[in-house]
Amino acid sequence: MLHIVTNENVDLYREEMEQAFRLRHKVFVEERGWSELRREDGREIDWFDNKDAVHMLFIQDDNHVIGYQRLLPSTKPHLLSEVLSALCEVDRPVGPNIWEWTRYCVEAGHRERGRMLSPVANTLLSGIVEWGLHNGVDTIIIEMNPLWLLRLVQLHFRVTPLGIPRLISGDEVLAVTASFDQRTLARLREMRDAVS
């Protein structure tokens, strides 16, 4: 089940947020090799994990966090504005309807195989769209591997590159905006039903 954690309710999710930070460390540091993020306590956490962040956690019935993602408002400091600005070759997208999607990760064993989204991935993406439509957000900024472009288009996101791909920590990374609407949500639901 997807849980949305904000500054207002974070006290109710202390243990689950600890699990989320450890999942981030496992995926980004141990699996992907982002050694500059390594911490002795096994938690991947940064200064963007602040009061403005919206965390989305996929929590199993046994209270185990197996999926995570973070949204940051484009009107406040975020990765594209502060760390990865070289990826943006146009006017940086900013507005209350635009948020940045970061730190998406799913525990091994719950990830997609082949072209279909896993149930966890579908729930996380659906969560962004549902939350966004409810909160006046219709666009996300993503720094991603260019291979995700086709997948996002197939999910009925309207994707616009902000520059060309660049090599960062050995990975090719492209910054894009991905806009969504009810058609995106309908497509995600259709894909979920096809897997069930």
C-alpha positions, 0 to 999 in steps of 0.5 A: 500500500502507498503511504504519503509522508510529509512534514505534517505526519512524519512523526507517524512514520519514523520507523518506515522512513528509516527503512526507506533511507536504508533502501535508498542506500542499498539501491543507490550506493551498494547496487548502483555504486554511487560511492559519494553517498556512502554513509557508515550508518547505511542510510542514504539521506541528503539535505533535500530530505527537508520539510518541503519534501513529499515522500511516498513509501510502498509498505507491505502488510508486514510493515516492510518498505519495498518501494520509495520515491521523493517529490520536491517543489521546483519553487524551492532548492532541488537537484536540478537547481542546485546539483545537476543544473548542467543538465538543463540547457533551457530556462529551468522549469519552475512553478507550483504545478511542477515538482521534481521526482527523485530517489525512486527505488524498488527492492530487488525481487519486486522490480519489473521484468521486461517491458511491464511495470511491476505492481510496486512500480505501477503503484509508485507512478500512479501515486505521483499522478493521483497526488499531483492531480489532487494537488494542482501538480501536472508536471514532474522534473526527472533526471534519468537514464535516457532509456526511460524516455520510451517507457514514459511515453508509453505510459502517456506522459508528455516528455520534453528533454531539457538538454542532452544526456551527460555522463554523471558518475558513470551513468548517462543522465538526461533531464526532462519534464514529464507532464501528465493528466487523467489519460496517464492515470487511466493508462497506468490503471489499464496496465495494472489490470492487465497484470492482475 
